[in-house]
Amino acid sequence: MRRRIFVKLAFAFVAGILVAALVVDYFATLQLERAYLHSVRTGLEEKGRLLADWLPAADVQRWAHRAGERAGVRVTWIGADGTVLADSEAQPGVMENHAGRPEVAAALAGRVGASTRFSHTVRTSFHYVAIPLERGGALRLAYPLAELDRNVAALRRRVLLGSGVAVAAALLQATALAAPIAQRL
């Protein structure tokens, strides 16, 4: 009889601890994803502002390629009419007008713009940030979502590992608490 009571109490403790751990893991991971995406966006904006100070008068495609390599992101220079002037990962002559892209439209209107979507040009998903240029046009930087997803997955594993350790410790404590209660009953 006491054994059954012990098992039920221990199970109740464990179930409560697991539910609490899952809830904490869910919200912690959600917050980590938001914070990481915000960090990426801020980093892209800062890199864009730095690169905007070094726009060349000639050989813009070479500049975009080197800027993209050095910044570790895709760089696209867009004219005031939405025409792609240079891109670090594609040839601008084959690219469509970018004036209608949400982040570019915001930048052409004088605001920093951001969006996340699939690029048909290079066949991958990106988080884009475009900044307005003083001379007109926009400079857009893009961070691949595959990289973002890998980094968030690594953070998620750390949160789950920490939660697993906490659950193991809580299981030991639940067992220790359930035994004396079961004996008294």
N, C-alpha and C positions, 0 to 999 in steps of 0.2 A: 504494500500500500504506500509506504513512504517513498519507495523507489519511483512509483508512478507520479506521485506528487512532485518529487524532485525533478523528474523529466519534464513535467508540464511547466513547472516554474522556470526551469532552465530554458526551455523552449520559448516561453513568453519573453524572458529577458533577451534572448538571442534575437528573436523576431523584432522586438522593439529596437534593438541596437542596429540590426541590419537595415530596417526601414529608415532610421535616422541617418545612417551612413549613406544610403542611396540618395536621400534627399539632399544631404550636404554635398555629395559628389556632383549631383546634377547642377545645383546652383553655383558651386565653386567652378565647375568646368565652364558653365555659361558665362560667368564673370571673367574667367581667364580668357575665353575667346574674344569677348568684347574688348577687354584691355589690350590684348595682343593686336587686334585689328586696329584699334585706336593708335597704338604705338606704330604700326606699319604706316597708317595714314599720315601721322605726324612726321615720321621719318621721310616719307615720300615728298611731303610738302617742303620740308627743310632742304632736302637734296635738290628739289626743283628750284627753289629760290637761289640756292648757291649756283646751280648750273645756269640759271637765267642771266646771271652777271657775266657769264663767259661765252655768250652766243657769238659765233664768228660771222664775218661778212661773206666769207667764201668757204667752199669745201664743207658744206653743212652736213652732208651724209657721213663723211669721215668723222666729223666732230660728234655726231649722234652715236656712231658706233663706239668710239672711244669713251664718250661720256657714259654710255650704258654699261660698258665693261667695268669702268672704274667705280661707278655708283652701285653696280650689282643689280640693276633694274633695267627694264625696257624704257627707252627715252624716245618720245615723238615730239617733233617741233611742228606746230600747226599754224598756218597763216591766218590772217584776220577773216578770210572768207571760208575757212574750214579746210583748205587744201593742205595736204600733208607735204611739208617741205623736206623733212628728214625723219628717219626712223632707224633705231639701232638694230632692229631685227628683221626689217623688210625693206623692199624697194618702194619709195614713195610714189613712183610713177604708176604702180599697179594698185595703189590703195585708193579707196573711195573717199569722198569728201567726209570730213569728221564733224562738220558744224552741228549735226543733229545728235551727236553723242551727248548724253546728259552732262558728263563732267566737262566736256569741251564747250558745250553751250553755256554753262555757268561761267567758265573762264573767259569766254569771248564777251560775256556780259559784265566782266570785271570782278567776278567772285571766284574763290577757290571751289572747284567742283570735284566730287568723288562718286564712283560707282563700281559695282562688281558685276562682271559678265564674261562670257566666252568670246575670245577673239577668233574670228574666222580666218584672219590673215595668218596667224602663227599657230592656230589650232590648239589653244589652251585657255584656261580661265585666268583672269587677272583681277586684282583690285587696282583701280585706276585713280589717280589724283592729277588734276590739271590746274595749273596756275596761270593767271593772266600775265601777259608780258607788257611792259611799259610801251614798247614800240608797236603794240598791237599783236594779235595772235595769242597763242597759248603754248605752254610747254607741259606735256603730259608725261608722267612717269607711271610705270605699271609694275606691280609685284605679283609673281605667279601664285595662284591659290594653292597649287600643289605643295609649294614650299610652306605656305601659311598653314595648310592642313597638317603637314608633317610636324611642324613646330607645336601646333596646338595638340596633336596626338601625343607628343612627348610630354607636354605639360599634363595632359589628362592621365597618362600612365603614372606620373609622379603623384598626382592627387589620389589615384586609386591605390597605389602602393601605400601611401600614408594612411588612407582609410582602412586598408587591409590590416595594417599593423595595429591601428586603433581598435578595430573589430576583434582581432585576436586577443588583445589585452582586455577588452570588455567581456569577451567570452570567458576568460579565466576568472574575472571578477564575478560574472553572473553565476558561474558554477560555484564559486566560493560563497556567494550570498544565498543561493538556492538551497544548498545543503543544510545549513542550520534552520532555515525556515521549514523545510520538509520534515526535519527531525522533531520540531515542536508540534507539528500537526498530527 
